[in-house]
Amino acid sequence: MSQSVEKFQNSQWKKLEKLNFSKNAILDILHDGSVLDIGCGDGLLMEYLKKRGLECAGVDISSQAISICAGRGLDCRQADITERLPFNNSSFDNVLLIDVLEHIFQPGEVLKEAYRVSRKFVFISVPNFVSLPARFQVFLGRVPENNTARDGHVYWMTWRVILDLLTETGFKVVETQPNTFWEDVPIVCVVTTFLKRKWPSLFAPHQYVVAINDPSFVYPAKKLKEWVADDHYKELLVITGQRLQ
């Protein structure tokens, strides 16, 4: 299985990545600490973080991706991320799983392993497969843009699915910050803001969620950037959204 997965993933790196919503969100809030990027791909995000002075390492099943990372001077190694990672417990301040879990048959197990090697935070992004645009594309008889064959998605993520995964792996969601359509359009934004709060699976293609592993912990009223700087708990930031090319 891993050989066929590697072959498919190697085919994905004929063209280099560009910054998208998920990566820009991470760059907006992550400014210190060591980083492990699981499913690092061609290392674009790591390259930006390294320029900030962060100590970064990456793993990916694709030998082609790792070769590109090496050419960028990044510390990356080839590994099957569905198995035990070659790192000790609590090796990194921050662990990234950016647009990765939807490619895994057992994302919960990968999530647990990411948590094992993290000291503080695990950051995740996944596409919302049932957002309004995706449903409209299905209504028209089309495969949703975020699930075409070239994407290699095997586990459909929705808002409910990611929340269930968090619960099953022992996390407690303590804050959500959804985005929606046309937030910068006067008057219209009032309507879409209400809709995203009422039905996030439809009208919130991007979701930020903070979760912790201690159900007894009382979440303080902090801004997200301040929260990420907190040293006391391992938290989980989840970013869900329509995949942006």
N, C-alpha and C positions, 0 to 999 in steps of 0.2 A: 504493500500500500504506500509506504513512504517514498519508494522510488517513483511511482506514478505521480504522486503529489509533487515531488521535486521536479519531475519533468514538466508538469503543467506550470508550476511556479517559475521555472526557468524561462518559459515562453512569455511570461508577463514582463520581462525586463529588457525587451528590445527597445523600449522607449522609457526614458527616465521620468520619475514622478515630478509633479508640481505641487506647490503648497495649496491645500484645500481647507475647507472649514475645520476639519478635525485637527490638522497640524497647526493651523493658525491659532486655534483655541489653546492648544498646549503651549505654544510659544508666548501667548499672552499672559500665562499665569505661572509658568515654570522658569525660575530664575536662579535657583541654587540647588546644591546637593548632587550626589552621584546618580547616574541614570542607566537603567538597563532597558533597551528597546527590544521587546520580544516581537518577532516578525518584522524586523527592521527594514526589510526591502532593500532599496538602493542606498539607504543611509541619509536621505535628504534631511529629515528632521534632526537626526543626530548631528549632522554637519552644522546646522544652525545653532543647536544647543552647545556644541563644542566651541563655536566662535564666541559664545558668552562666557567661556571658561569653565563650563560644566564637564566633569569627568564622565565619559559615556562609553558604554559597551553595547553590543548588539548581537542577536542571534536570529538566524533565518534558515529555513530548510533549503532554500535555493542557492546552489553553488554559484550561479550567475550573479545573483544579487550580492553575495558575499565578495565576489570578485570586483564588483563595482565599488563596494564599500572600501575595499583594500586600496583601490585606485584613488580614493578620496582621503586616504590616510586615517581611516577609522578602525577602531578596535572591535572587530566583529568575527564571529565564528559560525560555522555551519552546524546546525543542530535540529533535531526533530522536536519541535516545541510541544508535541503531545506527550512526550516522555519527560522524565525528571531532568531538569535543567542542570548544566554543569557548574553550579554555583552553590555556595554554602547558604544556610539560613541567614536572612537579614543582611544580605551582601550589599544592597543598594538602597539609597534613600527613596528613589522614585523608580517605579517600573511602569513601562508603557505597553499597552496593547491597543494599537491604533488601527482600526479597520482589520482586525484579526479574527475575533471570535466567531464571526459569521462564516469563516472558512473551516471551522473545526466541528467535528461530529460530537465531541464532548466538551463544550466550552467551560462547563463548570469545573472540570478537572484542571484545565489550563489556568483558570482563574485562581484555583487553590494553590497551584504551583507558583503563580506570579506573586501571590500573597506571601508565600513561604520565603521567597528571596528578597522581599522588600522590607525595609526598616520603617518606612513612613507611609508612602502613598502608592497606590496603583491607579493609573489613569487608563480609561477605556473609551474607545469610540466604536459604535456599531451603527449600521444603517437601519432606519425604521422602515420595514417592508410594507407596512399598511398605512403609510401616510396618505393624505388625500391625493397627491399626484400619482402615487403608485396605484391606488384603487381606480382612479380615472383611466389610467392606461390599461388596466385589466378590463374595465368596462368596455373599452374600445377594441378589445380582443388582442391586445398587445402584451408582450412580456414587459413587466416594469423595468424601467431604465436601470434601477439598482439591482436587478437580478438577471441580467443577460448572461449568456453562456460564458462570455469572456471573463466574467467576474469570479467564477468558481465558488459561489456561495452555496453552502450545504446546510446551513442552520439559519432559518428565518428569524430575525430579531424583530420584536415589537416592544412597545413600552411595557406591556404586561410580562412578556418573556424575560426581559432584562431584570425587572423587579423580582420575578420569581427566582431567577438565578442568584440574585443577591441574597434573598431569603434562604435559599437552599445551602448557600455557602457561608451562612452565619453572619451576614452583614445587616445593618439597620440603616435604612435610608433616613437621612435627617434634613435634607434640603434639596429642592429641585428648582432649576431656573430654566424654564422653557423659552425657546425662540419660536417665531412664527413668520408667516408671510406678511409683507408690506408693513413692517413695523415702523418704517420711516415715512409712511404716507399719512398726512393729517386726516383726522376723522376716521378713516378706514382702520387705522391702527387700534382705535378704541374697540372696534368690533372684533378684530382678529385677536387682540389681547384677551378679551373675554372668552372667545372660542378656544384658545389654546389652554386656558385654565380649566375649562369645562370638559373638553375632549382632547387631551394632549396627543392621543394616538393618531388623531386625524389632523389636527391643526398645529401641532408642535413637531415639525420634522427634525428639529434640533432640541435635545434635552440635556441639561447639565444636572447631575445628581451627585450629592455627596453622601456617602454611607460610611458607617464605622462598624467595627467588630465588637464593640462593647455596648449591649443594649441598655445598660444602666447609665451610660454617659449622657449628661444633659448638654445638648448642643448649644453653644454660645451664639449670641447674635453678632456675627461677624460678616464682613464682606468676604467673598470667595477668595480673593487674593491674599487677604490677611489670614484666612483659614489655612491656606496651603502652607503658610509659614509656621504653623503650629507644630511643635516637636513632640507632643505627648501621645498621639495615637496614630495608628495606621488607618488612613481613610481611603476611600475609593471614589474617584471622580469618574462618572460615566457620561459620555457625550454620545447621544444617539441622534441620527439625522439622515435625511435623504443624501445619498452619496453625491458629492460635487466633483465633477471631472476637472 
